[in-house]
Amino acid sequence: MAEKLHSGLLTGHPFGGIGVLINKELHVQIRVLDVMYKCRCASIHCVFPNGHSVVLCITYFPCASLAVDYDCELTECLGFIEAVLIWLIMILLLY
């Protein structure tokens, strides 16, 4: 790890992350709905001035590998996305 810290630009997990850039001129209202505890996934709700809205699920998927950790991390990411979708369906059914 110490060697990695002294090698210059830090890339990849755990140094990478997720993010969203939205132009301020669009006047979009943004609300964070949820963030996965390992910060690999986040869901945000964007409402545009014309009333349209969109829910975005931003995900930093693990790199494909044969390691057991890969299956666990991928399943956690997919589970987070599934939970967001279920929540959205429940909200839509109530309206």
N, C-alpha and C positions, 0 to 999 in steps of 0.2 A: 504494500500500500504506500509506504514512504517513497518508494521509487516512482510510483505513478504520480504522486503529488509534486515531485520535482521535475517531471517531464514536460511541463508547459501547459498547454490548453487541456483542461479536463473534459473528457467526453465519455459518454456511455453511462450506464447505471452503476453506481449510485450518484454520479455527478450530473447526469442529464435530468430531464424532467419534462413536464408538460406545460403548455401555455397557450394563450389565445391572444392575438392582437386584433383589436377592433378600432377602426378609425373613429375618432371623437366626433367628426363632422356628420356621422350617421345618426347621432343622438339615440343610440340604442341603450335601453335600460337592461342591465345585466344583474342577474341574481344567481349566486352559487347555490345549487341544490344539494349537492353532496360531494365529498371527496373521500376516496378510498383511503384507509388508514395507512397504507404504504405510499400514498401519493402517486400511484401508477395511473389512476383514473380519477376523473372529475366530471361532474355533470353541471351544466349551466343553462339557465333559461334566459333567452334574449327576446325582448319585446321592442319592435320597431315602431317608429312614430305613426305609421299607417295602421297600427293595430295588429299586424301579423306577428306571430311569435314562433320561436323554434327552440327546441331543447337540443343541446349539443352534448355529446359524450366524448370527452377527449381521453385517449388511452395511450399509454406508453407500454406497448406489448413487449414481453421478454423475447430475447433472441432465441431462435429455434435451437434446441440441443437435445441430447439424449439423457441429460441429467434428470433426476427425480424432481429437483427444484423447478425445472421448466414446466412440468405438468401442473404442479401446485400453483405457480404464479400465473400461468395461463388460465387455469380454472378460476382463480380468484378474480382476475380481470373480467372474464366472461360472466361470472356470477354477479359482479357489480353492474355490468351492462344490463343483464337480465332483470335485476332488481329495479333499475331505473325504468326499464320498459314496463314492468308490471305496475310500478307506481303510476306511470303515465296512463296506462289503460284504466286503472282504478279511478283516477281523477276524471278521465273522459266519460266513464260510465256514470259518474255521479252528476255530470252536467246533462 
